[in-house]
Amino acid sequence: MASVKIKFQPDRPNGGKGANVCGDEEGHIVLTVTHNSLSRSVATDYRVYSSEWDRRVSRFIVPADSSRLKLIGNYREELRRDVGRLRRIIISMENRDMDFSADDVVEAFRMFVVDYSLRAFMTHQIEFLKERGRLRTAETYSSALRSFMRFRRGRDLLLDCLTQEMVMRYESYLRSRGLTPNSTSFYMRILRAVYNRAVEQGGVPQEMPFRKVYTGVERTRKRALTLTDIRRILRLDFRSSPSLDYARDMFMLSFYMRGMSLIDMAHLKKADLEDGHITYRRRKTGQCLCVAWTQEMQYISDKYNLATSPYLLPLISPGSKNTRVAYRNVAYRINRSLKIIGAMIGYGSPLTLY
């Protein structure tokens, strides 16, 4: 069975940084993997003095210099993780009945920082989702990754360093930016799913870092638009603002179509309109629905009709190479304009189309 040992290795006389004021020898910590009588070492960046290391039990000693307490504490935690990684790699290889060597263990340990950094691992999951055609889920994973990297100010980290304390600080960061509990939960659930996937692969131990943050879904009170609100939206004069006029038209069209979602509206084809009815299949559920076509709908359709387009509405340009990206961009512009319109009529919640 392979083993892992920790040693203090003094610097060479001409290669070290010298001793401290107490005359202690300076050196660094080395991890040694032994298997089948062959040993291989992994040097670390943990530089300590001989007085800060107990050679008998291979562990740190509280330093006499109080200014080094935090540094030694960090070293202790990082070394614990390093040893844990090596032991998980060894157990994984042994469980798979692999014919492995100490070199294989050391190489796998060095690759861990590549395979299990949060950015690299999550990017791999995003690409996997795209390959399976789950584009919307891939977009939400990308959004969560960007959010967490902003919290980290661009600094990546290994997944086994995702502690309960860090996750709680991330939740506080999100709330400080005005996000609701449901919104913070959205990011937490995605990160938890990524973390659990790494646990399933055996690369990360399950330490339950998300147990003290909110990951549920609260029911939100729906505030319905009144008929008065609808009339006020219709009466707004947007002749000098084509973008607001366009957003208002798409909103009203959704209203006329019994609350049809924006993504279903975007993919309506002219062929879907027949005998005074629109027949379509919901992209979210696959349910087939039929809606009567009215004069109000025809007016908006004629206003934006493009003869060369197969689409009934002007939400996706016929020449778009990536319809998903084209829809996402136009949906963003519409909802941004709808928030302005909602504020103009004094509506208490953001006016949006989904």
C-alpha positions in Angstrom: 0.0 0.0 0.0 1.2 3.5 -0.8 2.0 5.9 2.0 2.4 9.6 2.4 5.0 11.2 4.7 5.7 14.8 5.5 9.3 16.0 6.1 11.1 19.3 6.8 14.0 19.8 4.4 16.6 22.3 5.4 17.9 24.6 2.7 21.4 24.0 1.4 24.1 26.2 2.9 24.4 28.2 -0.3 20.9 28.0 -1.5 18.8 29.0 1.5 17.7 32.3 2.8 19.5 32.0 6.1 18.4 31.7 9.6 16.1 33.8 11.7 17.1 36.0 14.6 17.1 32.9 16.9 19.5 31.1 14.6 17.0 28.6 13.5 17.6 26.7 10.2 15.2 27.7 7.4 13.8 25.2 5.0 10.6 24.0 3.3 8.0 21.2 3.7 8.3 18.2 1.4 5.6 15.5 0.8 7.0 12.0 0.0 4.9 9.3 -1.7 6.2 5.7 -1.3 4.9 2.7 -3.2 6.5 -0.6 -3.9 9.7 0.5 -2.3 9.9 3.5 -4.6 9.7 7.1 -3.2 8.9 10.3 -5.0 8.9 13.8 -3.5 6.7 16.8 -4.0 8.2 20.1 -2.9 5.9 22.7 -1.5 6.1 26.5 -1.0 5.6 26.2 2.7 8.8 27.8 4.1 9.4 27.5 7.8 12.1 27.5 10.4 13.3 24.4 12.2 11.8 25.7 15.5 8.3 25.7 13.8 8.4 22.1 12.9 8.2 19.0 15.1 10.2 16.3 13.3 9.0 13.5 15.6 5.3 13.8 14.8 5.6 15.7 11.5 3.5 18.7 12.3 3.8 22.5 12.8 4.7 24.1 16.1 3.2 27.4 17.3 5.9 29.9 16.3 7.6 32.0 18.9 7.3 35.0 16.6 3.6 36.0 16.8 3.8 37.8 13.5 4.1 34.3 11.8 1.0 32.8 13.5 -1.3 33.5 10.6 1.2 32.3 8.1 1.8 29.0 9.9 -2.0 28.6 10.4 -2.4 28.9 6.6 0.4 26.5 6.0 -1.2 24.0 8.3 -4.6 24.1 6.5 -3.0 23.9 3.0 -0.8 21.0 4.1 -3.9 19.2 5.4 -5.5 19.6 2.1 -2.4 18.4 0.2 -2.1 15.3 2.2 -5.9 14.6 1.8 -5.6 15.0 -2.0 -2.7 12.5 -2.2 -4.5 10.0 0.0 -7.7 10.3 -2.1 -5.7 9.7 -5.3 -4.0 6.7 -3.8 -7.4 5.2 -2.6 -8.9 5.9 -6.0 -6.1 4.1 -7.8 -6.2 1.2 -5.3 -10.0 0.8 -5.6 -9.7 0.6 -9.4 -7.1 -2.1 -9.0 -4.7 0.0 -11.0 -1.1 -1.0 -11.5 0.3 2.3 -10.4 3.6 3.8 -9.2 4.6 6.6 -6.9 5.3 8.6 -10.1 1.6 8.1 -11.1 0.4 9.4 -7.8 2.6 12.5 -7.9 1.5 13.2 -11.5 -2.1 12.9 -10.6 -1.5 15.2 -7.6 0.0 17.9 -9.9 -2.9 17.5 -12.4 -5.4 18.1 -9.6 -4.9 21.9 -9.8 -5.8 21.7 -13.5 -8.7 19.3 -13.2 -10.3 20.6 -10.0 -9.9 24.3 -10.1 -13.4 25.8 -9.9 -13.1 27.7 -13.2 -11.7 24.7 -15.1 -14.1 22.2 -13.7 -17.2 24.4 -14.1 -16.1 25.4 -17.7 -15.9 21.7 -18.5 -19.5 21.2 -17.1 -20.7 24.1 -19.2 -19.2 22.6 -22.4 -20.8 19.2 -21.5 -24.2 20.8 -21.2 -23.8 22.5 -24.5 -22.9 19.2 -26.2 -26.1 17.7 -24.8 -28.2 20.6 -26.2 -29.0 22.0 -22.7 -28.1 25.5 -23.8 -30.3 27.4 -21.2 -28.7 25.4 -18.4 -25.3 26.1 -19.8 -26.1 29.8 -19.8 -27.1 29.7 -16.1 -23.9 27.9 -15.2 -21.9 30.5 -17.1 -23.8 33.3 -15.2 -23.0 31.7 -11.9 -19.3 31.3 -12.7 -19.0 34.9 -13.7 -20.8 36.0 -10.5 -18.5 33.9 -8.3 -15.4 35.1 -10.1 -16.5 38.7 -9.5 -16.8 37.9 -5.8 -13.3 36.4 -5.9 -12.0 39.3 -8.0 -10.9 37.0 -10.7 -8.9 34.6 -8.4 -9.6 31.0 -9.0 -9.6 28.3 -6.3 -9.5 24.6 -6.0 -12.9 23.0 -5.3 -11.8 21.4 -2.0 -11.0 24.9 -0.8 -14.7 25.9 -1.1 -15.4 26.1 2.6 -18.6 26.8 4.5 -17.2 30.2 5.5 -16.4 31.2 2.0 -19.8 30.2 0.7 -21.4 32.2 3.5 -19.3 35.2 2.6 -20.4 34.8 -1.1 -24.1 34.8 0.0 -23.5 38.0 2.0 -21.8 39.5 -1.1 -24.8 38.7 -3.3 -27.3 40.1 -0.8 -25.2 43.3 -0.5 -25.7 43.8 -4.2 -29.5 43.7 -3.7 -30.3 40.2 -4.8 -33.3 38.5 -3.3 -33.2 35.2 -1.4 -34.5 33.3 -4.5 -31.7 34.9 -6.6 -28.9 34.1 -4.1 -30.4 30.5 -3.9 -30.2 30.3 -7.7 -26.4 30.8 -7.6 -25.9 28.6 -4.6 -27.8 25.6 -6.1 -25.7 25.8 -9.2 -22.4 25.9 -7.3 -23.6 23.1 -5.1 -24.4 20.9 -8.1 -20.9 21.5 -9.5 -19.3 20.8 -6.1 -21.3 17.6 -5.8 -20.3 16.5 -9.3 -16.6 16.8 -8.2 -17.4 14.8 -5.1 -19.0 12.1 -7.2 -15.8 11.9 -9.3 -13.8 11.3 -6.1 -11.7 14.4 -6.5 -13.2 16.3 -3.6 -14.3 15.2 -0.1 -17.9 15.9 0.8 -17.6 18.6 3.5 -21.1 20.1 3.1 -20.0 23.7 2.5 -23.6 24.8 1.5 -25.4 23.6 4.6 -25.7 27.1 6.2 -26.7 29.1 3.2 -30.2 29.4 1.7 -30.8 27.0 -1.2 -34.6 26.8 -1.2 -37.2 28.6 -3.3 -39.6 31.0 -1.7 -43.0 31.5 -3.2 -43.2 35.1 -4.4 -46.4 37.1 -4.4 -47.6 37.7 -7.9 -48.8 41.2 -8.5 -51.2 41.1 -11.5 -51.5 44.1 -13.8 -54.9 45.7 -13.6 -57.0 46.7 -16.6 -56.2 50.3 -15.7 -52.4 49.5 -15.9 -52.9 47.9 -19.3 -54.7 51.0 -20.6 -52.1 53.3 -19.2 -49.4 51.3 -21.0 -51.4 51.5 -24.3 -51.8 55.3 -23.9 -48.1 56.1 -23.4 -46.7 58.1 -26.3 -43.5 56.5 -27.6 -43.2 58.1 -31.0 -39.8 59.5 -30.0 -38.6 56.3 -28.5 -38.7 53.3 -31.0 -37.1 50.9 -28.4 -39.8 51.6 -25.8 -42.5 51.4 -28.5 -41.2 48.0 -29.7 -41.0 46.6 -26.1 -44.6 47.8 -25.4 -45.8 46.1 -28.6 -44.2 42.8 -27.7 -45.6 43.0 -24.2 -49.1 43.7 -25.5 -48.8 40.9 -28.0 -47.9 38.5 -25.2 -51.0 39.8 -23.3 -53.3 39.3 -26.3 -51.9 35.8 -26.7 -53.0 34.7 -23.2 -49.6 35.3 -21.7 -47.4 33.5 -24.2 -43.8 33.4 -23.2 -41.3 35.5 -25.1 -39.3 32.6 -26.3 -42.4 30.9 -27.7 -43.3 34.2 -29.4 -39.8 34.5 -30.9 -40.0 31.1 -32.6 -43.5 31.5 -34.0 -43.4 30.9 -37.8 -45.7 32.4 -40.3 -46.9 28.9 -41.1 -48.1 28.6 -37.5 -50.9 31.1 -38.4 -53.7 29.3 -40.2 -57.5 29.7 -40.3 -57.5 32.6 -37.8 -55.6 30.6 -35.1 -52.0 30.3 -34.0 -51.0 26.7 -33.2 -47.7 26.2 -31.4 -45.8 23.9 -29.1 -44.4 25.3 -25.8 -40.6 25.0 -25.9 -40.5 24.5 -22.1 -43.1 21.7 -21.7 -43.8 20.5 -25.3 -47.5 21.2 -24.7 -49.5 22.0 -27.9 -51.6 25.2 -27.6 -54.0 27.1 -29.9 -54.7 30.8 -29.7 -57.3 32.8 -31.7 -55.7 35.5 -33.9 -57.2 38.9 -33.3 -57.1 42.3 -35.1 -54.9 43.7 -32.3 -52.3 40.9 -33.0 -52.5 41.5 -36.7 -51.9 45.2 -36.3 -48.6 44.6 -34.4 -47.6 41.8 -36.8 -48.1 44.1 -39.8 -46.2 46.9 -38.1 -43.0 44.7 -38.0 -43.6 42.3 -40.9 -40.5 41.4 -42.8 -41.5 39.6 -46.1 -38.2 37.6 -46.3 -38.4 36.3 -42.8 -40.0 32.9 -41.9 -40.8 34.2 -38.4 -44.1 35.8 -37.6 -42.6 38.4 -35.3 -39.3 40.5 -35.5 -37.6 38.9 -32.4 -35.1 36.8 -34.3 -33.4 38.0 -37.4 -33.7 35.5 -40.3 -30.0 35.7 -40.9 -29.0 34.9 -37.3 -26.4 32.1 -37.2 -27.1 31.4 -33.5 -30.8 31.8 -32.8 -30.3 31.2 -29.0 -27.8 34.1 -28.7 -30.0 36.3 -31.0 -33.1 35.6 -28.8 -31.1 36.3 -25.6 -29.9 39.7 -26.8 -33.3 40.9 -27.9 -35.0 39.6 -24.7 -32.5 41.6 -22.7 -33.2 44.8 -24.6 -37.0 44.3 -24.3 -36.9 43.6 -20.6 -34.7 46.6 -20.0 -37.2 48.8 -21.8 -40.1 47.2 -20.0 -38.6 48.1 -16.6 -38.6 51.7 -17.8 -42.2 51.4 -18.9 -43.2 49.8 -15.5 -41.6 52.7 -13.7 -43.5 55.2 -15.9 -46.9 53.8 -14.8 -45.8 53.4 -11.2 -45.9 49.6 -11.3 -44.3 48.3 -8.0 -42.5 45.3 -9.5 -40.2 45.0 -12.5 -42.2 44.7 -15.7 -40.7 41.7 -17.6 -41.4 39.1 -20.3 -40.2 35.6 -19.8 
